[in-house]
């Protein structure tokens, strides 16, 4: 109704209602798209499938649905069981099996294939097709999570320094609750100066244009050469507006002066980046330099009452939490930007991503404790994110984090023999 707002959950049902009730809208969609590609289709829920049916069922549009039932980890969000069979019947689709994974090195593919044999035997490859010694699969046992944290930090530092891997190409994956299960590891990385970003708590804010603007400016004025941040900053505040050559030069000069002046004020300690008040003042100066109206134009959400100010306040709070700690401010801010940071995230959050090296933390019965079919899918997603190096860890003891108060925590741990056993064929 007029004057009412809709939520994100309302969008798909509303679209379905419009398509189903309006021949004009329905025909417009069908005439616009001759081919439709449906990715990650194993996670399709009832509302999404209803929209697909309303748009294209009975039309000449060619639909291709691609997914992997071994990665079906969205049942809690309403993903439909047997979605591929239903799609094949409703749209008279021809099922095809895809057997080759071109992401991972041969040793990693052999481990994945061992899991596929248990989860979906017809989809398994012949061993002769998986020959090769490229890649590494390593299983590490530790007495305690403290020992695990120190050793993994040293290994990650060696991957970066000796192996030449960018930090952003290394991921630490945890079945869930990574904020708690990774506390010891994050503390060890702090002590060793290894940059990391706890993805689940930072990712959504880091994707906000105003947050990127603020953090990129801070990275540029910290004193270190931050080419990627400088390029993104100029793209946001200069190049994206289509200025003519003279106006563009003026804008670049104005920002260069602001950056140079801010660097000088930081060097003279007139600005203290560890001070929340100074960060707030600097942030508002950046917003003023861009122009609040232009910042609002960066996202349609910013026109909503209070939304922009809330995102700015959250960014200041997060940046202050990072910069208040001793150490290199650019290194601290990299945990926010993710440009030069190891990613620490839940397996669910890693879906669709890939990394040169993946560490799956805590392959233990106490971590993967739920329905075994569901846990196999979750674990398979985790191990299949790696391109060249996969590390699996388990501990005999994990100390209960002081702020974990919600439910049971098992201090004593046991290895998940089935999941670790899949690593054997990779040897």
C-alpha positions in Angstrom: 0.0 0.0 0.0 1.1 3.6 -0.6 3.2 5.0 2.2 4.3 1.6 3.5 7.8 0.3 3.4 8.9 -3.2 2.4 11.6 -5.3 3.9 14.3 -7.3 2.0 12.2 -10.5 2.7 9.3 -8.8 0.9 11.1 -8.2 -2.4 11.0 -11.7 -4.0 7.3 -12.3 -3.1 6.4 -8.8 -4.3 8.2 -9.5 -7.6 6.5 -12.8 -8.0 3.1 -11.2 -7.4 3.8 -8.5 -10.0 5.0 -11.0 -12.6 2.1 -13.4 -12.0 -0.6 -10.6 -12.1 0.8 -8.4 -14.9 1.0 -9.8 -18.4 2.9 -6.7 -19.5 5.6 -7.1 -16.8 5.8 -10.9 -17.5 6.2 -10.4 -21.2 8.8 -7.7 -20.7 11.0 -10.0 -18.7 10.6 -12.8 -21.2 11.4 -10.6 -24.2 14.4 -9.1 -22.4 16.2 -12.4 -21.5 16.7 -15.2 -24.1 19.1 -17.1 -21.7 19.1 -17.2 -17.9 21.9 -18.7 -15.8 21.0 -19.9 -12.3 24.2 -20.3 -10.2 24.4 -22.0 -6.8 21.1 -23.5 -7.6 21.3 -26.1 -4.8 20.5 -23.2 -2.4 17.3 -22.1 -4.2 14.4 -21.7 -1.8 10.6 -21.9 -2.5 10.1 -18.1 -3.0 13.0 -17.9 -5.4 11.8 -20.9 -7.4 8.3 -19.5 -7.5 9.7 -16.3 -9.0 11.7 -18.3 -11.6 8.5 -20.2 -12.5 6.4 -17.0 -12.7 9.0 -15.4 -15.1 9.9 -18.2 -17.4 7.8 -21.4 -17.1 6.2 -22.1 -20.5 8.4 -19.4 -22.2 11.0 -20.0 -24.9 13.7 -18.6 -22.6 16.6 -21.1 -22.2 17.5 -21.7 -18.5 20.7 -23.3 -17.2 20.8 -24.2 -13.5 24.2 -25.0 -12.0 25.0 -26.2 -8.5 26.6 -28.8 -6.4 24.4 -30.8 -4.0 27.5 -31.7 -2.0 27.6 -28.0 -1.1 24.0 -27.8 0.1 24.5 -26.0 3.4 21.6 -23.6 3.3 18.8 -25.9 4.4 18.4 -23.7 7.5 17.5 -20.8 5.1 14.8 -22.8 3.3 16.8 -24.4 0.5 14.6 -26.9 -1.3 15.3 -30.6 -1.2 15.4 -32.2 -4.6 15.5 -28.9 -6.4 17.4 -30.2 -9.5 14.9 -33.0 -10.0 12.0 -30.6 -9.7 13.6 -28.2 -12.1 14.3 -30.9 -14.6 10.7 -32.0 -14.5 9.1 -28.6 -14.6 11.3 -27.1 -17.3 12.0 -30.3 -19.2 15.7 -29.8 -18.5 18.5 -32.3 -19.4 20.6 -33.2 -16.4 24.4 -33.2 -16.9 27.1 -34.1 -14.4 30.2 -32.0 -14.2 33.2 -34.1 -13.0 36.2 -31.8 -13.2 37.3 -29.2 -10.7 39.7 -26.9 -12.3 40.3 -24.8 -9.2 42.4 -27.2 -7.0 45.8 -28.9 -7.5 45.8 -32.7 -8.0 46.5 -33.6 -4.4 43.6 -31.5 -3.2 41.3 -33.0 -5.9 42.1 -36.5 -4.7 40.9 -35.6 -1.2 37.8 -34.0 -2.6 37.2 -37.1 -4.7 37.4 -39.3 -1.7 34.6 -37.3 -0.1 32.6 -37.3 -3.4 32.7 -41.1 -3.3 31.0 -41.1 0.1 28.5 -38.3 -0.7 27.6 -38.7 -4.4 29.3 -41.9 -5.9 28.2 -41.3 -9.5 29.8 -37.9 -9.5 33.3 -39.3 -8.5 36.1 -39.2 -10.9 38.3 -42.1 -11.9 41.6 -42.0 -10.0 43.5 -42.0 -13.3 42.1 -38.6 -14.0 43.6 -37.1 -10.8 47.3 -37.9 -11.2 49.9 -35.3 -10.3 51.9 -34.2 -7.2 51.0 -30.5 -7.2 49.5 -29.1 -4.1 49.8 -30.0 -0.4 47.4 -31.4 2.1 48.7 -31.3 5.7 47.1 -32.6 8.9 48.4 -31.0 12.1 47.7 -32.3 15.7 48.2 -30.1 18.7 47.9 -30.6 22.4 46.2 -27.2 23.0 44.7 -24.4 21.1 47.5 -22.1 22.3 50.1 -24.4 20.7 47.9 -24.5 17.6 47.7 -20.7 17.5 51.5 -20.1 17.8 52.4 -22.8 15.2 49.8 -21.7 12.7 50.9 -18.1 13.0 54.5 -19.1 12.2 53.3 -21.1 9.3 51.2 -18.3 7.9 54.1 -15.9 8.3 56.3 -18.3 6.4 53.7 -18.6 3.6 53.8 -14.8 3.2 57.5 -14.2 3.7 59.1 -17.3 2.2 56.3 -18.7 0.0 55.4 -15.4 -1.5 51.7 -15.7 -0.9 49.7 -12.5 -0.5 48.1 -12.5 2.9 44.7 -12.0 1.3 45.2 -15.4 -0.5 45.3 -17.2 2.9 42.1 -18.1 4.6 41.3 -19.6 8.0 38.0 -21.3 8.0 36.0 -22.4 11.1 32.9 -24.4 11.1 31.0 -21.7 13.1 31.5 -19.2 15.9 34.9 -18.2 14.5 34.9 -15.1 16.7 35.3 -17.5 19.7 37.2 -20.4 18.2 39.8 -18.1 16.6 40.6 -15.9 19.6 43.9 -17.6 20.5 44.9 -17.5 16.8 44.1 -13.8 16.4 46.0 -12.9 19.6 49.0 -14.8 18.3 48.8 -13.0 14.9 48.5 -9.7 16.8 51.7 -10.5 18.7 53.5 -11.5 15.5 52.3 -8.6 13.4 50.5 -10.8 10.9 47.6 -8.9 9.3 44.2 -10.5 9.5 40.6 -9.7 9.1 37.8 -11.5 10.9 35.6 -11.5 7.9 32.1 -12.2 9.3 32.1 -9.2 11.6 33.7 -6.8 9.2 32.7 -7.8 5.7 29.3 -6.1 5.5 30.6 -2.8 6.9 33.7 -2.9 4.7 31.5 -3.2 1.6 29.8 0.2 2.4 31.1 2.9 0.0 31.4 5.5 2.9 33.4 3.0 5.0 35.7 2.3 2.0 36.1 6.1 1.5 37.1 6.7 5.1 39.4 3.7 5.5 41.1 4.3 2.1 41.8 7.9 3.1 43.3 6.7 6.5 45.4 4.1 4.7 46.8 6.7 2.3 47.7 9.2 5.0 49.3 6.6 7.3 52.6 7.1 5.5 53.1 3.8 3.9 52.7 3.4 0.1 49.1 2.2 -0.3 48.7 2.0 -4.1 45.4 0.1 -4.2 43.8 2.3 -1.5 45.0 5.5 -3.3 43.6 4.3 -6.6 40.2 3.4 -5.1 40.1 6.8 -3.3 40.7 8.7 -6.5 38.1 6.6 -8.3 35.5 7.5 -5.7 36.2 11.2 -5.4 37.6 12.2 -8.8 37.3 9.8 -11.7 33.7 8.5 -11.1 32.2 12.0 -11.8 33.3 12.3 -15.5 35.0 15.7 -15.0 36.7 17.3 -18.0 40.5 17.3 -18.0 40.9 20.7 -16.3 38.4 20.0 -13.6 39.8 16.5 -13.0 43.3 18.0 -12.5 41.9 20.6 -10.0 40.2 17.8 -8.0 43.3 15.6 -7.9 45.4 18.6 -6.8 42.9 19.5 -4.1 43.0 15.9 -2.7 46.7 15.7 -3.0 47.0 18.8 -0.8 44.5 17.4 1.7 46.5 14.1 1.9 49.8 16.0 2.2 48.5 18.3 4.9 47.0 15.4 6.9 50.2 13.4 6.7 52.1 16.4 8.1 49.6 16.9 10.9 49.9 13.2 11.8 53.7 13.3 11.7 53.7 16.4 14.0 51.3 14.6 16.3 48.6 17.3 15.8 46.4 14.4 14.8 46.5 11.2 16.8 45.0 8.3 14.9 44.5 6.3 18.1 42.2 9.0 19.4 38.5 8.5 18.6 37.9 12.2 18.7 40.7 12.9 16.2 39.4 10.1 14.0 35.9 11.6 14.1 37.1 15.1 13.3 39.3 13.7 10.4 36.4 11.6 9.1 34.0 14.6 9.0 36.7 16.6 7.2 36.9 13.9 4.5 33.1 13.9 4.2 33.1 17.7 3.9 35.8 17.5 1.2 33.8 15.1 -0.9 30.5 16.9 -0.2 27.8 15.2 1.8 25.4 15.3 -1.1 27.9 13.3 -3.2 28.4 10.8 -0.4 24.7 10.3 -0.2 24.8 9.5 -4.0 27.2 6.6 -3.3 24.4 4.4 -2.1 20.6 4.5 -2.4 20.4 3.5 1.3 22.1 6.7 2.4 19.0 8.7 1.5 17.2 6.9 4.4 17.0 8.9 7.5 20.0 8.4 9.8 21.4 5.5 7.7 24.5 7.4 6.5 25.4 8.8 9.9 25.0 5.3 11.4 27.4 3.8 8.8 29.9 6.6 9.5 29.7 6.1 13.2 30.2 2.3 12.9 33.3 2.9 10.7 34.8 5.3 13.2 34.2 2.8 16.0 35.8 -0.1 14.0 38.7 2.0 12.9 39.3 3.2 16.4 39.3 -0.3 17.8 42.0 -1.2 15.2 44.1 1.9 15.6 44.0 2.0 19.4 46.3 -1.0 19.6 50.1 -0.5 19.4 51.7 -1.1 16.1 51.7 -0.1 12.5 48.4 1.8 11.7 48.4 0.7 8.1 48.8 -2.9 9.2 45.9 -2.5 11.6 43.7 -0.9 8.9 44.5 -3.7 6.5 42.3 -5.9 8.8 39.4 -3.7 7.8 40.1 -3.3 4.1 41.3 -6.9 3.5 43.8 -5.8 0.9 46.8 -7.3 2.8 45.1 -9.5 5.4 44.6 -13.2 6.1 40.8 -13.9 6.0 39.3 -15.5 9.1 35.7 -16.6 8.5 33.1 -19.3 8.9 32.9 -22.0 6.3 29.4 -20.7 5.3 30.8 -17.2 4.6 33.5 -18.7 2.4 31.1 -20.2 0.0 31.8 -19.1 -3.6 35.3 -17.9 -2.6 38.7 -19.5 -3.3 42.2 -19.0 -1.9 45.7 -20.3 -2.6 45.9 -21.6 1.0 43.2 -22.7 3.3 43.4 -23.7 7.0 40.4 -25.5 8.3 40.6 -25.0 12.1 39.3 -27.6 14.4 38.5 -30.8 12.5 37.0 -32.3 15.6 33.9 -34.2 16.6 33.0 -31.4 19.0 33.1 -28.9 16.1 31.3 -30.9 13.4 28.7 -32.4 15.8 25.4 -32.0 13.9 23.6 -34.2 11.3 26.5 -36.0 9.5 25.1 -35.5 6.0 24.8 -31.7 6.6 28.3 -31.6 8.3 29.8 -33.4 5.3 28.5 -30.7 3.0 29.8 -28.0 5.2 33.3 -29.6 5.4 33.3 -30.2 1.7 32.7 -26.5 1.1 35.6 -25.7 3.4 38.2 -28.0 1.8 37.2 -27.2 -1.7 38.0 -23.5 -1.3 41.8 -24.2 -1.5 43.7 -24.0 -4.8 47.1 -25.2 -3.8 47.5 -25.7 -0.1 45.1 -27.2 2.5 45.9 -27.5 6.2 43.6 -29.4 8.6 44.1 -29.0 12.4 42.7 -30.6 15.6 43.5 -30.1 19.2 43.3 -32.2 22.4 42.1 -29.2 24.4 40.5 -25.9 23.6 40.1 -23.4 26.4 36.7 -21.9 26.9 36.8 -18.2 25.8 36.0 -15.9 28.8 33.1 -14.2 26.8 31.5 -17.4 25.6 28.5 -17.7 27.9 25.6 -18.9 25.6 25.8 -22.6 25.8 28.0 -25.7 26.3 31.7 -25.7 25.4 33.7 -28.9 25.4 37.2 -28.2 26.6 38.5 -31.7 25.8 38.5 -32.5 22.0 38.7 -35.5 19.8 39.7 -35.7 16.1 37.0 -36.3 13.5 38.4 -39.4 12.1 36.1 -39.6 9.1 36.9 -36.1 7.9 40.6 -36.3 8.6 40.6 -39.7 6.9 39.7 -38.2 3.5 43.1 -36.6 3.5 44.8 -40.0 3.0 44.2 -40.3 -0.8 45.9 -36.9 -1.2 49.3 -38.3 0.0 
